[in-house]
Amino acid sequence: MGRELAMDIPGVLNYRNMRLVFPFLLLTVAVYFASNLVLFMMNLRLAEYSPPLMDGPSPARQKTSALPPKREYRVLLERNLFGIKKDETSRDKGGDLLANLDKLALTSLNCTLIGTVINETGNSWAVIRDNQSKREEKVSVGSMFSDAKVVLILRNKVVLNFNGKDELLVMGIEKIRAERLAEEKAGKEQAPGEGSTYKISRDFVRDSMNDLAKIMSTVRVRPYVKDGKPQGFQISRLKGGSLVKTMGFQDGDIIRSINGQDIRSPEDAMKLYNTLKDSSFFTITLLRKNQPMTLNYKVR
């Protein structure tokens, strides 16, 4: 009997353990099913707000794939199937101005171009001075200056539209005007058959002008005074082969003006030096045997 009691003690212990473990197992199973039930209910609620599923690709993808490639739009624009008018006036005008820039007349406005700034990525601008008011103004394309509109700005050049006409304003416009005026005046004053137009080499002029003392050694220059007033400079004792002789001067010639500006003093005489050195065309008015004469020079 004691042996049977000893054998039942482990069974009793296992039974007690099962009673303790079973509630935990039951609780675990209940939590699992409860969590699945909650997830199922949440998915069911979300399904009410979701759009219905469609077979095939999504609408967004269909819309994207339905768009033609950009190159097809380019073909439509080039062929202009819809007859759209293109505004190419400004571009065509700019091209025409560049092509005919040399044909434009110098501006009639009394102004000077101080400088230009060319900006490839932005607006170019220029500074123009009104010679009458001495006022300087910064302008860009489309700006107004003295009733003229700025049409185009290039390096050292500005195109102005004044009274409906395109005109050119360039750096050093005063010098260009003086040379053209002298050329026009020479054409009017030149006597027929005089043969008073000379072409001289720029290299020869440059070499001669670099040695002013050598020039003065080939000619004698003295002031010419009439009625107590200076009337110019008389030259004499010219040497053959000298610059002065090559320019067509003769003994006894009296130089009176250069490019229409009177020569009355040594300072004025220096203008001859500077004119010879820098200009491509100039005129000298002189008296030869008491007869007025104009000598024209083209430096090549």
C-alpha positions in Angstrom: 0.0 0.0 0.0 2.8 2.4 0.7 4.2 1.5 -2.6 1.0 2.5 -4.4 0.9 5.8 -2.6 4.5 6.5 -3.6 3.6 5.9 -7.3 0.6 8.3 -7.2 2.6 11.3 -5.9 4.1 12.2 -9.4 0.7 11.9 -11.1 -0.7 14.3 -8.6 2.1 16.7 -9.2 1.6 16.5 -13.0 -2.1 17.1 -12.7 -1.4 20.2 -10.6 1.0 21.5 -13.2 -1.5 20.9 -16.0 -4.1 22.9 -14.1 -1.6 25.8 -13.9 -0.4 25.7 -17.5 -3.8 25.1 -19.3 -5.2 28.6 -18.5 -2.1 30.2 -20.0 -2.4 28.2 -23.1 -6.0 29.0 -23.4 -5.3 32.7 -22.9 -2.6 32.6 -25.6 -5.0 31.0 -28.2 -7.7 33.6 -27.3 -5.3 36.5 -27.8 -4.2 35.1 -31.2 -7.7 34.8 -32.5 -8.7 38.2 -31.2 -5.8 39.9 -32.9 -6.6 38.2 -36.2 -10.2 39.3 -35.8 -9.1 42.9 -35.3 -6.9 42.9 -38.3 -9.7 41.4 -40.4 -12.1 44.1 -39.3 -9.6 46.9 -40.1 -9.0 45.5 -43.6 -12.7 45.4 -44.1 -13.1 49.0 -43.2 -10.2 50.1 -45.4 -11.7 48.2 -48.3 -14.8 50.5 -48.1 -12.6 53.6 -49.0 -10.4 52.0 -51.6 -11.2 52.4 -55.3 -12.3 49.4 -57.2 -9.5 47.4 -58.8 -9.4 47.3 -62.6 -7.8 44.8 -64.8 -4.8 45.9 -66.9 -2.5 48.9 -66.4 -3.4 51.8 -64.1 -5.1 55.0 -65.6 -2.0 57.0 -64.8 0.1 54.6 -66.8 -2.4 54.6 -69.6 -2.4 58.4 -69.7 1.3 58.6 -69.8 1.7 56.0 -72.5 -1.0 57.7 -74.5 1.0 61.0 -74.8 2.9 61.4 -78.0 6.7 61.9 -77.8 8.0 65.5 -77.8 9.6 65.1 -81.2 6.1 64.9 -82.7 5.2 68.3 -81.2 8.4 69.7 -82.7 7.3 68.4 -86.2 3.9 70.1 -85.7 5.5 73.4 -84.8 7.9 73.3 -87.8 5.2 72.5 -90.3 2.9 75.1 -88.7 -0.2 73.0 -89.5 -2.5 75.4 -87.6 -1.3 78.5 -89.4 0.1 80.2 -86.3 1.8 83.5 -87.1 5.3 83.7 -85.7 6.6 86.9 -84.3 10.1 87.0 -85.8 10.2 90.8 -86.4 12.8 91.6 -83.8 15.0 88.7 -84.7 14.8 89.5 -88.5 15.5 93.2 -87.8 18.5 92.4 -85.7 19.9 90.2 -88.4 19.3 92.8 -91.1 21.0 95.5 -89.0 24.1 93.4 -88.6 24.2 92.6 -92.3 23.8 96.2 -93.3 25.7 97.8 -90.4 28.3 99.4 -92.7 25.6 101.0 -94.8 24.1 103.0 -91.9 24.7 106.7 -91.8 26.4 108.3 -88.8 23.9 109.6 -86.3 22.9 113.2 -86.7 22.6 113.6 -82.9 25.3 115.7 -81.2 26.5 113.0 -78.9 29.6 110.9 -78.2 29.8 107.2 -77.4 31.9 106.8 -74.2 32.0 103.1 -74.1 30.0 99.8 -74.4 29.8 96.7 -72.2 28.8 93.5 -74.0 27.2 90.9 -71.8 26.6 87.5 -73.5 24.3 86.2 -70.8 22.4 89.4 -70.0 21.7 92.9 -71.1 24.5 94.8 -72.8 24.7 98.6 -72.1 26.5 101.7 -73.2 27.4 105.2 -71.9 26.5 108.1 -74.2 27.3 111.7 -73.6 25.2 114.6 -74.8 27.8 117.1 -76.1 25.4 120.0 -75.6 24.5 119.5 -72.0 27.7 117.5 -71.2 25.4 114.9 -69.6 26.4 111.2 -69.6 23.7 108.5 -69.5 23.8 104.7 -69.3 21.5 103.1 -71.8 20.5 99.6 -72.9 18.4 98.2 -75.8 15.0 99.8 -75.7 16.2 102.9 -73.8 15.5 106.4 -75.1 18.3 109.0 -75.5 17.6 112.5 -76.8 14.4 111.3 -78.6 16.2 108.4 -80.2 15.6 104.7 -79.3 18.5 102.4 -78.7 18.0 99.5 -81.1 21.3 97.5 -80.9 24.5 97.6 -78.8 27.7 96.1 -80.2 31.3 96.5 -79.3 32.2 100.2 -79.8 29.0 100.7 -81.7 25.4 101.6 -80.9 22.5 101.7 -83.4 19.9 104.4 -82.7 16.5 104.9 -84.3 15.9 108.6 -84.7 12.8 110.0 -86.5 12.1 106.5 -87.8 15.6 106.0 -89.3 18.4 103.8 -88.0 21.6 105.6 -87.4 25.1 104.5 -86.3 26.9 105.9 -83.3 30.5 104.7 -83.0 33.6 105.4 -80.9 35.6 108.3 -82.2 32.8 109.6 -84.2 34.2 113.2 -84.1 37.4 112.0 -85.9 35.3 110.2 -88.6 33.1 113.2 -89.1 36.1 115.5 -89.5 37.7 113.2 -92.1 34.5 113.0 -94.1 33.9 116.7 -93.9 37.4 117.4 -95.1 37.0 114.9 -97.9 33.7 116.5 -99.0 35.2 120.0 -98.8 38.2 118.9 -100.8 36.0 117.6 -103.5 34.2 121.0 -103.7 37.3 123.1 -103.6 39.6 121.1 -105.8 40.2 122.8 -109.2 39.8 120.5 -112.2 43.0 119.2 -113.6 45.1 120.1 -110.6 46.0 116.5 -109.8 46.2 117.4 -106.1 45.3 114.0 -104.6 48.2 112.0 -103.2 48.5 108.4 -102.0 51.2 107.8 -99.5 52.4 104.7 -97.7 51.4 104.4 -94.0 54.7 102.7 -93.3 56.6 105.5 -95.0 54.7 108.1 -92.9 55.2 106.1 -89.7 58.9 105.8 -90.3 59.3 109.5 -91.1 57.2 110.7 -88.2 59.1 108.7 -85.7 62.1 110.9 -86.4 60.7 114.5 -86.2 64.2 116.0 -86.1 65.0 114.3 -89.4 61.9 115.9 -91.0 62.8 119.4 -89.7 66.3 118.9 -91.2 64.8 118.4 -94.7 62.7 121.6 -94.8 62.7 125.2 -93.4 59.5 126.3 -91.7 58.8 129.9 -90.6 55.6 131.8 -89.6 53.9 133.7 -92.4 52.6 137.1 -91.3 50.4 139.4 -93.4 49.1 142.8 -92.2 50.6 142.1 -88.8 48.5 138.9 -88.4 49.7 135.3 -88.6 48.3 133.6 -91.7 50.0 130.3 -91.6 53.5 128.8 -92.1 55.7 129.1 -95.1 58.0 126.2 -96.1 61.2 126.4 -98.2 64.5 124.6 -98.9 62.8 121.3 -99.4 65.1 118.3 -100.0 64.3 115.6 -102.5 63.1 112.3 -101.1 61.9 113.8 -97.9 58.4 113.3 -96.6 57.4 116.9 -97.2 58.6 116.7 -100.8 56.8 113.4 -101.3 53.6 115.0 -100.1 53.7 117.4 -103.1 54.8 120.6 -101.3 57.0 123.1 -103.2 59.3 125.9 -102.1 57.3 128.9 -101.0 54.1 127.1 -100.2 52.2 128.6 -97.3 50.2 126.1 -95.2 47.0 127.7 -94.0 44.7 124.9 -92.7 44.5 121.2 -92.0 41.1 119.5 -92.4 39.5 122.9 -92.4 41.2 124.1 -89.2 43.4 127.2 -89.5 47.1 126.9 -88.6 48.2 130.1 -86.8 50.6 128.9 -84.1 53.2 126.2 -83.3 50.4 124.4 -81.4 48.3 124.4 -84.5 51.3 123.1 -86.5 51.5 120.1 -84.2 48.1 119.1 -85.5 49.7 118.4 -88.8 52.0 116.0 -87.1 49.2 114.2 -85.3 47.0 114.2 -88.3 49.7 112.6 -90.5 50.3 110.0 -87.8 46.7 108.9 -87.2 44.5 109.6 -90.1 43.8 107.6 -93.2 42.5 110.7 -95.1 43.2 114.4 -94.6 43.4 117.7 -96.5 45.8 120.6 -96.4 44.9 124.0 -97.7 47.7 126.3 -98.8 48.7 129.3 -100.9 51.0 128.6 -103.9 52.1 131.8 -105.7 49.2 133.6 -104.1 46.7 131.1 -105.4 44.7 128.9 -103.0 45.1 125.2 -103.4 44.0 122.1 -101.6 46.1 118.9 -101.3 44.3 115.7 -100.5 46.0 112.7 -99.0 45.0 109.0 -98.7 47.2 107.0 -96.4 47.3 103.3 -97.4 
